[in-house]
């Protein structure tokens, strides 16, 4: 039988061992983060929205596609390739999209203006502002003109696949996983849906900048006043939809699992100010920051809201679920936004969408800076 002293020594030894164990730092529980959300960015150029999404660990950009809108699709693809080179993201494929809208043309738009009045903005068909405007006069290029690219010509090449085919291939490769993030006209998406009726159904969802419901000017400076020209007397008209209304209507009636619409409405409280550009450029680091600094200030943050809502939905302060479609009749309201609350929709295939009506502009700025921060 052990002596009392032996028992005491054994207990003391156990207590010492326990004390040592307690003094050791606790092993941290493994942090499990959700897998990055797979997305395709469909837009006419390369903007701060692209930088936000390409740099965010929350998303996995499986491809970028170009479409004709503010720029022709070939020019947009070249800008996207160069932007990816600057970001060191040449692993992301670029697919050039449709050069022309489904039905709308420059001549048809000129005829429309002769009948119903001047459009504020016409994208690739724009030759001059209707009245003096603070923003620079847009250069007029032909569809195949790749001169004067803002960041220089890319050395990489676009995919041999057209954008619509590329998107179909991706949603079939990753069924139920891909969100389409659209910042321009919806020509590519409409072509994909017509080529493959399962396209929208195979995607996880769609979030796009387009449409206009009932926007009101919030900011009180020259730039905001001038941008309000587009909706002051035509509150249901917006450029992305107006360039290709038929495509927008096809996409709005497609069987998406979920649709989020970022119309003009929330953008009226936002502006790409010199202060915000400075913050974003500093956060992005010297090389990328230099190019962010070259962006023209004064524009509402249309596409950036799309990226911010995807990355941090808490920026949204008001939204409503509505059935949405677009007017395709060639008349005074050609391209205008159509919307209905539950029970009032005509039932012609229009889908319910989550429409973002307002956002927190300060939180938006913070999300932008956080997203572009060098990692």
Secondary structure as GFF3:
##gff-version 3
##sequence-region A 1 375
A	DSSP	alpha_helix	4	23	.	.	.	ID=ss1
A	DSSP	beta_strand	37	43	.	.	.	ID=ss2
A	DSSP	alpha_helix	48	55	.	.	.	ID=ss3
A	DSSP	beta_strand	59	66	.	.	.	ID=ss4
A	DSSP	alpha_helix	73	87	.	.	.	ID=ss5
A	DSSP	beta_strand	94	95	.	.	.	ID=ss6
A	DSSP	alpha_helix	106	116	.	.	.	ID=ss7
A	DSSP	three_ten_helix	123	125	.	.	.	ID=ss8
A	DSSP	alpha_helix	163	173	.	.	.	ID=ss9
A	DSSP	beta_strand	178	182	.	.	.	ID=ss10
A	DSSP	alpha_helix	187	195	.	.	.	ID=ss11
A	DSSP	alpha_helix	199	202	.	.	.	ID=ss12
A	DSSP	beta_strand	205	209	.	.	.	ID=ss13
A	DSSP	alpha_helix	222	227	.	.	.	ID=ss14
A	DSSP	alpha_helix	229	232	.	.	.	ID=ss15
A	DSSP	alpha_helix	239	243	.	.	.	ID=ss16
A	DSSP	alpha_helix	245	252	.	.	.	ID=ss17
A	DSSP	beta_strand	259	262	.	.	.	ID=ss18
A	DSSP	three_ten_helix	265	269	.	.	.	ID=ss19
A	DSSP	alpha_helix	274	284	.	.	.	ID=ss20
A	DSSP	alpha_helix	286	293	.	.	.	ID=ss21
A	DSSP	alpha_helix	302	311	.	.	.	ID=ss22
A	DSSP	three_ten_helix	313	315	.	.	.	ID=ss23
A	DSSP	beta_strand	316	326	.	.	.	ID=ss24
A	DSSP	beta_strand	337	340	.	.	.	ID=ss25
A	DSSP	beta_strand	351	359	.	.	.	ID=ss26
A	DSSP	alpha_helix	361	372	.	.	.	ID=ss27
###
